[in-house]
Amino acid sequence: MNIYSVPMLISGVLCTVLSVITWLFRTRERINRVFSFLTLALAIDSFAYFTMFQFGSTMDNIAPWMRITFAAGFFVPIALVLFFFAFTGYDGRMSAKVLGIKVTYFQIATLLFIPACMLLALFTPLIVRVPETPHNMWDLEFGPIGRLMFPIFAVIFLYMFAMSFKAYRITEVESEKRFVLLLSVGTLLWLLFGYGGALLFPPTSEAWHSSSYLGTSVMAIFFFVAIVNHQSDKLHELNLDLERQVDERTRHLRETQAQLIQSEKMAALGHLVAGVAHEMNTPVGAVYATHNTLASATEKLAQTLEGEHGIAISESHKVSYILNAISGVSDVIRTSSERMAGIVKRLKTFARLDEADLQSTDLNECIENTLAMFRFHLKPEIKIRKELADLPAITCYPAKINQLCFQLLSNANRAIEKTGEIVLHTEVQGDEINLSVSDDGRGIPSKDINRVFDPGYSAWNLNVGTGLGLAICYQISQEHKGRIKVESEIGKGSKFTLSLPIKQLV
């Protein structure tokens, strides 16, 4: 076997194997199909020259085969140009400029120039001159255009390397940078083998051809490693993206669950209030009516004693005492019944059973109503201080704002372990109203600040509850096109600030 033909055989076999492997995975990415075409072109070129170098001396008419083989070699730069466009991403941004020239013009020019050279090499001596009866396989010389091919192709490769450099520079993805770098190094080694061989050996010698096909094998291996590494990175990114999607859907599911639980809570509260109101209205009404009857009967009794029986009530200590006692009881009944009616009214106002739509509401009123209900839950050692400014009315869902205030108060109440103070502060700031609930309790660790509004989070490590309170507060603020933030320091307390737009929600 001709020793100079061995690198061509190795290159042909290697490129064929790589072409088949990448073609089997062609559905993965376009780069696989382009690389398969490139390695197929390299394989055809390698086998053609191997056949010419190995068996050319026994052929009767070697001249046409030499011309066909030389022309077939132009498939390689065509495939290489397409491959550079594919792996650097310029096929998706053809209007981009490299070295001041639009890449679309470069692609059109090269894909017209190279096939033209192929046709000229097949049918004219302008590219390559082959004697009719060559003495050996390298008995040929370049024509006038063929001599220009080396500098022209050097310019083409220089432009493609500039494309690679720009692609490497503008991409921010490390895997993409590594991919472009590996492919550029592989192409550079191929050029070094080819152009370096042309400097060391005569361009028509066996040694030069052998050197260039060693470069072909090295380039094909670099390209294949780069593609495998690139697709491995892509697979890793897909896995990370899948994990992100799972996390996002899990978070969405938790938010949906929180909304359902909140809806159930409000529905349960509605039924409770309706039942309490129904059960209390009748006895409260009866007590209130009894008070009126008692007051009227006492007045008539006093008039009867004075008018019909001639008893001066002011002079009779015993009668005066009895009537005053009846009057006192009447006042107690009146006060108690009014207080019970007030409790029912507060409960209804807090739940807002008949106010499910947007309404113009005073935020301070919502706070007062919530405080009236929350005092039953407040620890006796904790004081509440109000700093409520005069506020314009805002358009909101009152029931949800009440729920949010209640939850923030409950959160502050739990944060204070012994004695302490909760401060409620409202103010107008620009086109927003701010409500802050501050406590001097234990505080929240800094590592947990960014997840306090996550469903399931609890700063108190309790074994009860759903951990949805602050998540619901966040949802309510979003529904009102507002925002809620938290400031906290361990041992000094926390401050939750709700900002709501004054303008009407749309």
Buried (B, 14 or more C-beta within 10 A) or exposed (E): EBEBBBBBBBBBBBBBBBBEBBBEBBEBBEBBBBBBBBBBBBBBBBBBBBBBBBBBEEBEEBBEBBBEBBBBBBBBBBBBBBBBBBBBBBBEEBEBEBEEEEBBEBBEEBBEBBBEBBEBBBEEBBBBBBEEEBEEBBBBBBBEBBEBBEEBBEEBBEBBBBBBBBBBEEBEEEBBBBBBBBBBBBBBBBBEBBBBBBEEBEBBBBEBBBBBBBBBBBBBBBBBEBBEBBBEBBEEEEEEEEEEEEEEEEEEEBBEBBBEBBEEBBEEBBEEBEEBBEEBEEEBEEBBEEBEEBBEEBEEBBEEBBEEEEEEBEEEEEBBEBBEEBBEEBEEBBEBBBEBBEBBEBBBBBBBBEBEEBBEBBBBBBBBBBBBBBEEEBBEEBEBEEEBEEBEEBBBBBBBBBBBBBBBBBBBBBBBEEEBBBBBBBBEEEEBBBBBBBBBBBBBEEEBBEEBBBBEBBBEEEEEEBBBBBBBBBBBBEEBEBBBBBBBEEEEBBBBBBBBBBEEBE
